[in-house]
Amino acid sequence: MSPHRPVLYSFRRCPYAIRARIAVARAGVACELREVLLGDKPAEMLELSPKGTVPVLALPDGMVIDESRDIMVWALTQSDTDGWLGTGLEAAPELIRRNDEDFKPMLDRYKYFERYPEHPQAHYRDEAGAFLTDLDQRLATHDGGGLTGRRTGFADVAIFPFVRQFAGVDRDWFDGTPWPNLASWLKAWEANPLFLDVMKKYPVWQPRTEGEPFP
Ligand SMILES: N[C@@H](CCC(=O)N[C@@H](CS)C(=O)NCC(=O)O)C(=O)O
């Protein structure tokens, strides 16, 4: 690994990795990005973080950060031009906890419903949808600006990739839902150059080679 740059192990479509990449990119921290395949994780990454999830950030001083929220906090602590860390300080942790612990498992059931034959797909969609109704109402109280305040904050960045994944399961159905604030918020994020930049395609990292410069 390069002794000077942090190394970010990532998987392009992973919502946890997307939230980490957005924060790292916004902070402008120059990294080496190593795109991994979830079915063939590099030994180098597993040595650093045996739990085997992406994203993983390895810092030049030997510190390893292997939780996406912690990577976001680390990156924004380096530089937080838009004040994301300080926006919605009270509400953000619980909202992100609900996203990660309650919404995400239901989203997985909705997306991969064949693996969960106990209920039809619509059941999982509606269970997950309850969280989205809440997000839509939150946005309404903030004039559409953000989930935890009138402007974008940490929670928006942390939660957006998961809402995007939910919408992508059945876009026609999503477009017909009564969540106007959430729909506009999602559209704005999907068109945000920061998001488009971090969704650039990288070749899969080959061990003993240099990864790609990021951002
Ligand atoms: N709590 C972790 C979750 C990360 C996570 O679950 N990432 C998925 C990919 S989206 C993963 O690496 N799964 C392991 C696997 O599929 O083998 C974080 O926030 O970083």
The ligand as an SDF file (V2000), in Angstrom:
LIG
                    3D

 20 19  0  0  0  0  0  0  0  0999 V2000
  -22.0220   -2.0280    9.1510 N   0  0  0  0  0  0  0  0  0  0  0  0
  -21.2220   -2.0870    7.9570 C   0  0  0  0  0  0  0  0  0  0  0  0
  -22.0100   -2.8390    6.8880 C   0  0  0  0  0  0  0  0  0  0  0  0
  -21.2860   -2.9400    5.5570 C   0  0  0  0  0  0  0  0  0  0  0  0
  -21.8790   -4.0410    4.6830 C   0  0  0  0  0  0  0  0  0  0  0  0
  -22.6640   -4.8750    5.1270 O   0  0  0  0  0  0  0  0  0  0  0  0
  -21.4530   -4.0550    3.4000 N   0  0  0  0  0  0  0  0  0  0  0  0
  -21.8600   -5.1630    2.5600 C   0  0  0  0  0  0  0  0  0  0  0  0
  -21.9150   -4.7910    1.0920 C   0  0  0  0  0  0  0  0  0  0  0  0
  -23.2130   -3.6570    0.7230 S   0  0  0  0  0  0  0  0  0  0  0  0
  -20.8160   -6.2520    2.6520 C   0  0  0  0  0  0  0  0  0  0  0  0
  -19.6420   -5.9790    2.5970 O   0  0  0  0  0  0  0  0  0  0  0  0
  -21.2540   -7.5030    2.7980 N   0  0  0  0  0  0  0  0  0  0  0  0
  -20.3610   -8.6290    2.8850 C   0  0  0  0  0  0  0  0  0  0  0  0
  -20.6170   -9.6510    1.8480 C   0  0  0  0  0  0  0  0  0  0  0  0
  -21.5550   -9.4970    1.0530 O   0  0  0  0  0  0  0  0  0  0  0  0
  -19.8430  -10.6020    1.7950 O   0  0  0  0  0  0  0  0  0  0  0  0
  -20.8560   -0.6720    7.5280 C   0  0  0  0  0  0  0  0  0  0  0  0
  -21.6460    0.2480    7.8090 O   0  0  0  0  0  0  0  0  0  0  0  0
  -19.7850   -0.4610    6.9420 O   0  0  0  0  0  0  0  0  0  0  0  0
  1  2  1  0
  2  3  1  0
  2 18  1  0
  3  4  1  0
  4  5  1  0
  5  6  2  0
  5  7  1  0
  7  8  1  0
  8  9  1  0
  8 11  1  0
  9 10  1  0
 11 12  2  0
 11 13  1  0
 13 14  1  0
 14 15  1  0
 15 16  2  0
 15 17  1  0
 18 19  2  0
 18 20  1  0
M  END
$$$$
